[in-house]
Amino acid sequence: AKVAAFFQATTILISVPSVILLTSLILSLWGGSIRFNNAMLFAAAFLPMFGIGGLTGIPLAFNAVDLFLHDTYYVIGHFHYVVAPGTIFAIFAGVYHWYPKATGRHLNEFLGRIHFWGSLVAINGLFFPMFIQGMAGVHRRWYDGGVTYEGIIAPVLKWNNFMTVSAMLLALFQLPFIYNFFSSIFMGQKASDNPWDGTTLEWETPTPPPHGNFVKDINVVRGPYEYSVPGESKDFLSQNA
């Protein structure tokens, strides 16, 4: 009992920094003038996806609930909402954001929209039904997907087909991204040195950056987040402006 109580307490404590981080990210967007380009769509979608993953983990911390949910598809759904739409969406956001700086060309926005919306719908179709199956008692290690216990779990067994189709669609919607990634190197719209109107110093390098990054001396005269400065004509000011 003491060991169980220890793991229950430490598991709950894990949620504290996660909640602080997620709340900080959401509040950072509050009141902002947000441009929903492809990078921002993936970054914004990361927040609720990671949130679902975190919130569904809280019941697993309590011994009474975990006795039933342990090793069920509920655990699979919880874990993959954290590492799949959570982590992978953040990676995609980074790729769309840094691609112009690294290559000198933009990714195609239309193909990016197809990639985002298709992935968002398909990834929820793949992992959300796992919560339903898990709460019905579907075990994660049944080799036949639960057919042996069909008499008990028949109402939720149908979700297996739905999740399979969703997984196939998720893979299909990665094809526009792969094509976009490689074709834009040659055919993408040319990017400026500061395509996203950033204020920090990395946008003061040429695009793409040469060896050594900077080709001139940089004098920093202001902070890194100079947006909507009173009296200035532009909405943003670089650190060396």
VEXDREN-2710 file (C-alpha; in Angstrom, 1 decimal):
% VEXDREN-2710
k/r/px/py/pz
1/ALA/0.0/0.0/0.0
2/LYS/2.9/2.4/0.8
3/VAL/4.5/1.7/-2.6
4/ALA/1.2/2.3/-4.3
5/ALA/0.7/5.6/-2.4
6/PHE/4.2/6.7/-3.4
7/PHE/3.7/6.1/-7.1
8/GLN/0.2/7.7/-6.9
9/ALA/1.7/10.9/-5.4
10/THR/4.7/11.1/-7.7
11/THR/2.5/10.5/-10.8
12/ILE/0.2/13.4/-9.8
13/LEU/3.2/15.7/-9.2
14/ILE/4.3/15.1/-12.8
15/SER/1.1/17.0/-13.9
16/VAL/2.1/20.2/-12.0
17/PRO/4.9/21.4/-14.4
18/SER/3.0/20.2/-17.4
19/VAL/-0.1/22.3/-16.4
20/ILE/2.1/25.4/-15.7
21/LEU/3.8/25.0/-19.1
22/LEU/0.6/24.5/-21.0
23/THR/-1.1/27.4/-19.2
24/SER/1.8/29.7/-19.9
25/LEU/1.7/28.8/-23.6
26/ILE/-2.0/29.5/-23.9
27/LEU/-1.8/32.8/-22.0
28/SER/1.1/33.9/-24.3
29/LEU/-1.4/33.8/-27.2
30/TRP/-4.1/35.7/-25.3
31/GLY/-4.7/39.1/-26.9
32/GLY/-2.1/38.5/-29.6
33/SER/-2.5/39.3/-33.3
34/ILE/-2.1/35.7/-34.5
35/ARG/-1.5/34.8/-38.1
36/PHE/-2.6/31.2/-38.7
37/ASN/0.0/30.1/-41.2
38/ASN/0.9/26.4/-41.3
39/ALA/3.5/26.7/-38.6
40/MET/1.0/28.4/-36.3
41/LEU/-1.8/25.9/-37.0
42/PHE/0.4/23.0/-35.9
43/ALA/1.7/24.9/-32.9
44/ALA/-1.8/25.9/-31.8
45/ALA/-3.2/22.4/-32.4
46/PHE/-0.4/21.0/-30.2
47/LEU/-1.9/22.7/-27.2
48/PRO/-5.3/20.9/-27.0
49/MET/-3.8/17.7/-28.2
50/PHE/-1.1/17.7/-25.5
51/GLY/-3.8/18.8/-23.0
52/ILE/-6.0/15.9/-23.8
53/GLY/-3.0/13.6/-23.3
54/GLY/-2.2/15.1/-20.0
55/LEU/-5.7/15.3/-18.6
56/THR/-6.5/11.7/-19.5
57/GLY/-3.4/10.6/-17.6
58/ILE/-4.6/12.0/-14.3
59/PRO/-7.2/9.2/-13.7
60/LEU/-4.4/6.7/-14.2
61/ALA/-2.5/8.1/-11.2
62/PHE/-5.3/7.0/-8.8
63/ASN/-5.0/3.4/-7.6
64/ALA/-8.7/2.7/-7.5
65/VAL/-9.2/3.8/-11.2
66/ASP/-5.9/2.3/-12.4
67/LEU/-6.9/-1.1/-11.2
68/PHE/-9.5/-1.2/-14.0
69/LEU/-7.8/0.9/-16.7
70/HIS/-4.3/-0.6/-16.3
71/ASP/-3.0/-2.2/-19.5
72/THR/-6.2/-1.3/-21.4
73/TYR/-6.5/0.7/-24.6
74/TYR/-7.2/3.8/-22.4
75/VAL/-3.5/3.8/-21.5
76/ILE/-2.5/3.6/-25.2
77/GLY/-4.8/6.5/-26.1
78/HIS/-3.4/8.6/-23.2
79/PHE/0.2/7.9/-24.1
80/HIS/-0.2/8.5/-27.8
81/TYR/-2.1/11.8/-27.4
82/VAL/1.1/13.0/-25.6
83/VAL/3.7/11.7/-28.0
84/ALA/1.9/11.7/-31.3
85/PRO/-0.3/14.8/-31.9
86/GLY/1.5/16.5/-29.0
87/THR/5.1/16.0/-29.9
88/ILE/4.8/15.4/-33.6
89/PHE/2.6/18.4/-34.2
90/ALA/5.2/20.5/-32.5
91/ILE/7.9/19.1/-34.8
92/PHE/5.9/19.9/-37.9
93/ALA/5.4/23.4/-36.6
94/GLY/9.1/23.8/-36.3
95/VAL/9.7/22.4/-39.8
96/TYR/7.2/24.9/-41.4
97/HIS/8.6/27.7/-39.3
98/TRP/12.4/27.2/-40.0
99/TYR/12.2/25.8/-43.6
100/PRO/12.3/29.3/-45.2
101/LYS/15.4/30.2/-43.2
102/ALA/17.2/27.0/-43.9
103/THR/16.4/26.7/-47.6
104/GLY/15.6/30.2/-48.7
105/ARG/12.2/29.1/-50.0
106/HIS/8.7/28.8/-48.5
107/LEU/6.7/25.6/-48.3
108/ASN/3.5/25.6/-50.2
109/GLU/0.7/26.9/-47.9
110/PHE/-2.1/25.0/-49.7
111/LEU/-0.4/21.7/-49.4
112/GLY/0.4/22.5/-45.8
113/ARG/-3.3/23.1/-45.1
114/ILE/-4.1/19.7/-46.6
115/HIS/-1.4/18.2/-44.4
116/PHE/-2.6/19.9/-41.3
117/TRP/-6.4/19.4/-41.4
118/GLY/-6.1/15.8/-42.7
119/SER/-3.6/14.9/-40.0
120/LEU/-5.7/16.6/-37.3
121/VAL/-8.9/14.8/-38.1
122/ALA/-7.2/11.4/-38.8
123/ILE/-5.0/11.4/-35.7
124/ASN/-8.1/12.0/-33.5
125/GLY/-10.0/9.3/-35.3
126/LEU/-7.1/7.0/-34.6
127/PHE/-6.5/7.6/-30.9
128/PHE/-9.7/9.0/-29.3
129/PRO/-11.7/5.7/-29.7
130/MET/-9.0/4.1/-27.6
131/PHE/-10.4/5.8/-24.6
132/ILE/-13.9/4.4/-25.3
133/GLN/-12.5/0.9/-25.7
134/GLY/-10.3/1.2/-22.7
135/MET/-13.1/2.2/-20.4
136/ALA/-15.0/-0.8/-21.7
137/GLY/-12.1/-3.0/-20.6
138/VAL/-10.4/-3.8/-23.9
139/HIS/-6.9/-5.1/-23.0
140/ARG/-3.9/-3.7/-24.8
141/ARG/-2.3/-7.1/-25.2
142/TRP/-5.1/-9.2/-26.8
143/TYR/-3.4/-10.7/-29.8
144/ASP/-6.7/-10.8/-31.8
145/GLY/-7.9/-7.4/-30.9
146/GLY/-10.5/-8.7/-28.5
147/VAL/-12.4/-11.1/-30.8
148/THR/-12.1/-13.9/-28.1
149/TYR/-14.1/-11.7/-25.8
150/GLU/-16.5/-10.4/-28.4
151/GLY/-19.5/-11.3/-26.2
152/ILE/-18.4/-8.9/-23.5
153/ILE/-17.0/-6.0/-25.5
154/ALA/-19.1/-6.2/-28.7
155/PRO/-20.4/-2.6/-28.5
156/VAL/-16.9/-1.2/-28.7
157/LEU/-15.1/-3.7/-30.9
158/LYS/-16.4/-1.9/-34.0
159/TRP/-14.0/0.9/-33.3
160/ASN/-11.1/-1.3/-34.5
161/ASN/-12.1/-0.8/-38.1
162/PHE/-12.6/2.9/-37.6
163/MET/-9.2/3.3/-36.1
164/THR/-7.6/1.2/-38.8
165/VAL/-9.1/3.5/-41.5
166/SER/-8.0/6.5/-39.6
167/ALA/-4.4/5.2/-39.4
168/MET/-4.4/4.7/-43.1
169/LEU/-5.7/8.2/-43.7
170/LEU/-3.1/9.6/-41.3
171/ALA/-0.4/8.0/-43.4
172/LEU/-1.9/9.2/-46.6
173/PHE/-2.0/12.8/-45.4
174/GLN/1.7/12.7/-44.9
175/LEU/2.3/12.4/-48.6
176/PRO/1.5/16.1/-49.4
177/PHE/4.0/17.1/-46.7
178/ILE/6.7/14.8/-48.2
179/TYR/6.1/16.1/-51.7
180/ASN/5.9/19.7/-50.4
181/PHE/9.2/19.4/-48.4
182/PHE/11.3/18.2/-51.4
183/SER/9.6/20.1/-54.2
184/SER/9.7/23.4/-52.5
185/ILE/13.5/23.3/-52.3
186/PHE/13.4/24.0/-56.1
187/MET/9.9/25.4/-56.7
188/GLY/8.9/27.2/-53.5
189/GLN/8.4/30.9/-53.3
190/LYS/11.7/32.7/-52.4
191/ALA/11.9/33.8/-48.8
192/SER/13.3/37.0/-47.4
193/ASP/15.8/37.2/-44.6
194/ASN/12.9/37.8/-42.1
195/PRO/9.9/36.0/-43.6
196/TRP/7.9/35.9/-40.3
197/ASP/8.6/39.4/-39.2
198/GLY/10.6/38.1/-36.2
199/THR/12.4/40.4/-33.8
200/THR/15.3/38.2/-32.7
201/LEU/18.8/38.1/-34.1
202/GLU/18.6/34.9/-36.0
203/TRP/16.5/36.7/-38.6
204/GLU/19.4/39.1/-39.3
205/THR/21.4/36.5/-41.1
206/PRO/21.1/36.0/-44.8
207/THR/18.7/33.4/-46.1
208/PRO/19.9/30.6/-46.1
209/PRO/22.6/31.4/-43.6
210/PRO/26.2/31.1/-44.9
211/HIS/29.1/29.6/-42.9
212/GLY/29.5/31.6/-39.7
213/ASN/25.8/32.8/-40.0
214/PHE/26.3/36.6/-39.8
215/VAL/28.0/38.6/-42.5
216/LYS/28.1/41.8/-40.6
217/ASP/28.5/43.0/-37.0
218/ILE/25.3/43.0/-35.0
219/ASN/24.7/45.7/-32.4
220/VAL/21.9/44.8/-30.0
221/VAL/20.1/47.9/-28.8
222/ARG/16.7/46.6/-27.5
223/GLY/15.0/43.5/-26.1
224/PRO/13.9/40.5/-28.1
225/TYR/10.1/41.0/-28.1
226/GLU/9.6/44.5/-29.4
227/TYR/6.1/44.3/-30.8
228/SER/3.6/47.1/-31.1
229/VAL/6.1/49.7/-29.9
230/PRO/4.3/53.1/-29.3
231/GLY/5.1/55.7/-31.9
232/GLU/6.7/53.2/-34.4
233/SER/5.3/52.7/-37.9
234/LYS/6.0/49.0/-37.9
235/ASP/4.4/46.4/-35.7
236/PHE/7.8/44.9/-34.9
237/LEU/11.3/46.1/-34.3
238/SER/14.5/43.9/-34.6
239/GLN/16.9/43.8/-31.7
240/ASN/19.5/45.7/-33.7
241/ALA/17.1/48.3/-35.1
END
